[in-house]
Amino acid sequence: MTEKLSDERFEEVSENYKRISERIETARLKAGRKDEVRFMGVTKTVAPELINRSVELGIRLLGENRVQEFLDKHESYDKRAQVHFIGALQSNKVKYIIDKVSMIHSVDSIKLASEIDKRARAHGLVMDILVEINIGGEETKSGISPEELNAFIEEIYGLRGIRIRGLMTIPPVNTGGSSERYFAKMQEMFGELKSKAEGDSRFLVDTLSMGMSGDFETAIKYGSNIVRIGSLLYGYRKY
């Protein structure tokens, strides 16, 4: 479904962008951080015209969830924006996006990592990836368990068409205020991975992707440097 756009709709996104940017900066400073926190606009069901409006405003990072929707829209995107794939990704769909995105956040199996490696090498690329962690152990979510991370890294270490950049997670919702412990655990795991990778050219561990519209400030407190914002920026979509 294509959204009918208006000047009012563009202005709404502009105002949302300003407010969210201010909240990100406040959270960053409150956490005593000096590094950058990147604002990702999550574009699921959003019209390209509105996406490009957010690029004009200053967002330079877009997050795509669905392969077919991305393929239908990506030629229309402002080329100033970098695109990451953040949704669940089937191995047989990798070939469609491998030369169109700059990072894949949702690597959760050896099979998927191997397919990304194969397709990237066929294009003469090295694809940056994040390992997705199912930090809450939820059956309905993808991702590997925290306990599996070291073995998983060792298993994919020799794949030359990928480069491990860090970790991604979506913590449980409605946790009665306990989401902080999940973010804290991710921060700990990220720090351990970064220390382990120091001096190894196969790694560039610099990315911790966590936090969305409802919890990004808490995620920033615990070291997230990409926050994935959809509904708070573009509004809640019913289609």
Secondary structure, 3 states (H helix, E strand, C coil): CCCCCCHHHHHHHHHHHHHHHHHHHHHHHHCCCCCCCEEEEECCCCCHHHHHHHHHHCCCEEEECCHHHHHHHHHHCCCCCEEEECCCCCHHHHHHHCCCCCEEEEECCHHHHHHHHHHHHHCCCCEEEEEEECCCCCCCCCCECHHHHHHHHHHHCCCCCEEEEEEEECCCCCCCCCHHHHHHHHHHHHHHHHHHHCCCCCEEEEEEECCCCCCHHHHHHCCCCEEEECHHHHCCCCC
